[in-house]
């Protein structure tokens, strides 16, 4: 399992980075992204701690990627925060997409996809136009196992398939019980309407992205 969207107690997760990584390793993870919530108020606090944790915790058995999830950021402010994160050692950038269960600012998906990001997290009722932008720019759209955010997984799969955008599956883990095995992830993907072969492509997308980070 490769999971590029998780949270620690450095934002609103329950675990220290070290315990989160250990629990992930024990259930078979090969790679994990530490992507705590960031905006202009805490990005300078968060970035060096995530970068340090990832460096210390990466081993030959599990790769730990320093990341952030830019969350409820005014769309106009996204480019500057992305630039800051990249310049200070963050390898993996997610933007908190327009999930239907939170009041995310309209236009977040569109602006995020014009930035140098890797994944648009739980993009909700993403438009075909935005999905085509993701495809053109090589940005991955997220299938999520997180309660609430997962309500639009079927829509995301349908629109991404039409646009030929790349998909990844992540947990958006905040608590120990949110981590999943690869088998569970496969079942979620098939439950979204993908075939077994298409699910394998999603896993391959995560593997390729991890190698680049």
C-alpha positions in Angstrom: 0.0 0.0 0.0 1.1 3.5 -0.8 -0.8 6.2 0.9 0.1 9.8 0.0 -2.5 11.6 2.2 -2.2 11.3 6.0 -2.3 13.6 9.1 -0.4 13.7 12.4 -0.8 15.6 15.6 1.2 18.4 14.0 -2.3 19.4 12.6 -5.5 17.5 13.4 -4.3 13.9 13.5 -4.1 11.7 16.6 -0.6 10.3 16.3 3.0 11.5 16.3 4.7 11.0 12.9 6.8 8.2 14.3 3.7 6.2 15.5 1.8 6.8 12.3 4.7 5.6 10.2 5.2 2.6 12.4 1.6 1.5 12.3 1.6 1.9 8.5 4.7 -0.2 8.2 3.3 -3.0 10.3 0.2 -3.4 8.0 2.3 -3.5 4.9 2.8 0.1 3.7 5.7 0.7 1.3 5.3 4.5 1.2 3.5 7.2 3.1 3.1 10.9 2.7 2.9 13.1 5.8 0.6 15.8 4.6 -0.7 17.9 7.5 -3.1 20.7 7.0 -1.4 24.1 6.2 -2.4 27.6 5.4 -0.7 31.0 5.8 -1.0 30.8 9.6 1.1 27.7 10.2 3.1 26.8 7.1 6.3 28.2 8.5 5.8 26.1 11.6 4.8 22.9 9.9 7.2 22.6 7.0 10.5 22.1 8.8 9.0 19.6 11.3 7.5 17.5 8.5 10.7 17.6 6.5 12.7 16.5 9.6 10.3 13.7 10.5 10.3 12.3 6.9 14.1 12.3 6.8 14.4 10.5 10.2 11.6 8.0 9.6 12.5 6.9 6.0 14.1 3.4 5.9 14.9 0.7 3.4 11.4 -0.8 4.2 9.2 2.3 4.0 9.6 5.7 2.2 8.3 8.6 4.1 7.6 11.7 2.0 7.4 15.2 3.5 4.2 16.8 2.3 1.4 19.3 3.1 -2.3 19.6 2.4 -3.1 23.3 1.7 -6.6 23.5 3.3 -9.4 26.1 3.0 -6.8 28.5 1.6 -8.3 31.4 -0.5 -7.7 30.4 -4.1 -5.7 33.5 -4.8 -3.2 32.6 -2.1 -2.5 29.1 -3.3 0.4 29.9 -5.7 2.5 31.7 -3.1 2.1 28.9 -0.5 2.9 26.2 -3.1 6.1 28.1 -4.0 7.1 28.5 -0.3 6.6 24.8 0.4 8.6 23.7 -2.7 11.4 26.1 -1.7 11.6 24.7 1.8 11.9 21.0 1.3 8.3 19.8 0.7 8.2 17.1 -1.9 4.5 16.3 -2.0 1.8 19.0 -2.2 -2.0 18.3 -2.0 -4.7 20.9 -2.1 -7.9 20.2 -0.1 -10.4 20.0 -2.9 -14.1 21.0 -3.0 -15.5 18.1 -1.0 -19.3 18.2 -0.6 -19.1 17.8 3.2 -17.1 21.0 3.9 -17.6 24.7 2.8 -14.5 24.8 0.6 -14.3 28.1 -1.3 -15.7 27.7 -4.8 -12.9 27.9 -7.4 -10.4 26.1 -5.2 -10.3 23.1 -7.6 -9.7 25.3 -10.6 -7.0 27.4 -9.0 -5.2 24.4 -7.4 -4.9 22.7 -10.8 -3.1 25.7 -12.2 -0.4 25.4 -9.4 2.6 23.1 -9.1 0.8 20.5 -7.0 0.8 16.7 -7.1 -2.7 15.7 -5.9 -6.1 17.4 -5.7 -7.5 15.7 -2.7 -11.2 14.7 -2.5 -12.2 17.0 -5.4 -16.0 16.5 -4.8 -18.2 17.2 -7.8 -15.2 18.2 -10.0 -16.1 19.4 -13.5 -14.9 17.8 -16.7 -13.1 21.0 -17.6 -11.1 20.8 -14.3 -10.4 17.1 -14.8 -9.0 17.8 -18.2 -6.7 20.4 -16.7 -5.5 17.8 -14.3 -4.9 15.4 -17.1 -3.0 18.0 -19.1 -0.8 19.0 -16.2 -0.2 15.5 -14.8 -1.9 16.2 -11.5 -3.5 13.2 -9.8 -7.1 13.2 -8.7 -7.8 11.4 -5.4 -10.1 8.5 -4.6 -10.5 8.6 -0.8 -11.5 6.1 1.8 -12.3 8.9 4.3 -15.9 9.0 5.5 -17.8 11.9 4.0 -15.2 12.8 1.4 -15.7 9.4 -0.2 -19.4 10.2 -1.1 -18.3 11.5 -4.5 -15.8 8.9 -5.4 -18.0 7.5 -8.1 -18.3 10.9 -9.7 -14.6 11.5 -9.6 -13.9 8.1 -11.2 -16.4 8.8 -14.0 -15.2 12.3 -14.8 -11.5 11.3 -14.5 -12.1 8.4 -16.9 -13.7 10.8 -19.4 -10.8 13.3 -19.1 -8.1 10.6 -19.0 -6.8 12.1 -15.7 -4.7 10.0 -13.4 -6.2 8.7 -10.2 -4.6 7.7 -6.9 -6.2 6.2 -3.8 -5.4 7.6 -0.3 -6.9 7.3 3.2 -6.7 10.9 4.5 -5.9 9.2 7.8 -6.4 11.1 11.0 -6.6 8.2 13.4 -5.0 4.7 13.6 -8.1 3.0 12.4 -8.1 5.0 9.1 -5.1 3.2 7.7 -6.0 0.4 5.4 -4.4 -2.6 3.6 -3.9 -2.8 -0.2 -6.8 -5.4 -0.4 -9.2 -3.0 1.2 -8.0 -0.2 -1.1 -8.6 -2.6 -4.1 -12.1 -3.3 -2.9 -12.8 0.5 -2.6 -11.6 1.1 -6.1 -13.8 -1.7 -7.5 -16.7 -0.4 -5.5 -16.2 3.0 -7.3 -16.9 1.2 -10.6 -13.3 0.5 -11.7 -12.4 -2.9 -13.1 -9.6 -5.0 -11.5 -7.3 -4.0 -14.3 -8.2 -0.3 -13.8 -7.6 -0.6 -10.1 -4.1 -1.9 -10.9 -3.4 1.2 -12.9 -4.4 3.4 -9.9 -1.9 1.5 -7.7 0.7 1.9 -10.4 0.0 5.7 -10.5 0.8 5.8 -6.8 4.0 3.8 -7.3 5.2 6.1 -10.1 4.5 9.2 -8.1 6.3 7.9 -5.0 9.4 7.2 -7.1 9.4 10.7 -8.4 9.2 12.3 -4.9 
